[in-house]
Amino acid sequence: MSDNEASGYLGRSGDVSAVGTLFSRIRDPAVPLHEKTVSMKRIRMSLSRENPPIKELLDIEGSLETLVECLRDSRDSRKQFESAWAIANIASGTSEDTNAVARSGAIEAFSKLVQ
């Protein structure tokens, strides 16, 4: 899947159901690593816009856990970069969002990443 193909998952509106599809692709062991990275980039981009859909993303079962798993996965530094950025965007939301990030194990994953 190319970057252009992945952009079709979100469209211009950043449809949250499409983000769920991207998380499914990231979790699918049959999807090549590069395509998982492209999907992660699309998720990060949906969180990098004005008024990001943080709550809606967190409502997707296992979304934050998947982001943290990607942050820990050292096979692809670009995927780690994209997941780190997405997690940082989530943490910049409400105090509830920040607490969710803290409870997810992301702080420990960030710490190990920079050691």
C-alpha positions in Angstrom: 0.0 0.0 0.0 1.4 3.4 -1.0 1.0 6.6 0.9 -1.6 7.7 -1.7 -3.6 4.5 -1.3 -3.5 4.8 2.5 -4.8 8.3 2.3 -8.0 6.9 0.8 -8.6 5.2 4.2 -9.1 8.5 5.9 -10.2 10.7 3.0 -10.4 14.4 3.6 -12.6 14.1 6.7 -10.4 11.8 8.6 -13.3 9.3 9.2 -12.8 7.6 12.5 -14.2 4.3 11.2 -11.4 4.4 8.6 -8.9 4.8 11.4 -10.3 1.6 12.9 -9.5 -0.1 9.6 -6.0 1.2 9.8 -5.6 -0.2 13.3 -6.8 -3.6 11.9 -4.1 -3.5 9.2 -1.4 -2.7 11.8 -2.5 -5.7 13.9 -2.8 -8.1 10.9 0.4 -10.3 10.8 -0.2 -10.8 7.0 0.3 -7.1 6.3 3.8 -6.2 5.3 5.8 -4.0 7.7 6.0 -1.1 5.2 2.2 -1.0 4.9 1.8 -1.0 8.6 4.1 2.0 8.8 2.0 3.8 6.1 -1.2 3.0 8.1 0.5 4.4 11.3 1.4 7.5 9.4 -2.3 8.0 8.4 -3.4 7.6 12.1 -0.8 10.1 13.2 -2.0 12.5 10.5 -5.6 12.2 11.7 -4.4 13.3 15.1 -2.2 16.1 13.8 -5.0 18.3 12.5 -7.0 21.0 14.2 -9.6 19.5 16.6 -8.2 15.9 16.3 -10.6 13.0 17.0 -8.7 11.9 20.2 -11.8 10.6 22.1 -13.1 8.8 19.1 -9.7 7.2 18.5 -9.4 6.1 22.2 -12.9 4.6 21.9 -11.6 2.1 19.3 -10.8 -1.0 21.3 -7.1 -1.6 21.7 -6.1 1.6 19.8 -3.7 3.0 22.5 -2.3 -0.4 23.2 -1.5 -0.8 19.5 0.2 2.5 19.4 2.4 1.6 22.4 3.2 -1.8 20.8 4.3 0.0 17.7 6.4 2.3 19.8 8.2 -0.7 21.3 8.7 -2.5 17.9 12.2 -1.7 16.9 12.0 -3.4 13.4 10.9 -0.1 11.8 12.1 3.2 13.2 9.7 5.1 11.0 6.8 3.3 12.5 8.1 4.0 16.0 8.4 7.7 15.0 4.8 7.8 13.7 3.5 6.0 16.8 5.4 8.3 19.1 4.0 11.4 17.4 0.5 10.0 17.6 0.8 9.2 21.3 2.2 12.7 21.9 -0.8 14.2 20.1 -3.2 12.1 22.3 -1.3 13.2 25.4 -1.8 16.8 24.4 -5.6 16.5 24.6 -7.6 16.6 27.9 -6.2 15.6 31.2 -8.2 12.4 30.8 -6.4 11.7 27.5 -3.0 12.4 29.2 -3.9 10.0 32.0 -4.9 7.3 29.5 -1.4 7.7 27.9 0.3 7.4 31.2 -1.7 4.3 32.2 -0.9 2.7 28.8 2.8 2.1 29.4 3.7 4.7 26.8 6.0 6.6 29.2 8.1 3.5 29.9 8.2 2.7 26.1 9.4 6.3 25.4 12.0 6.0 28.1 13.4 2.7 26.7 13.4 4.2 23.2 15.7 7.1 24.2 18.1 5.0 26.2 
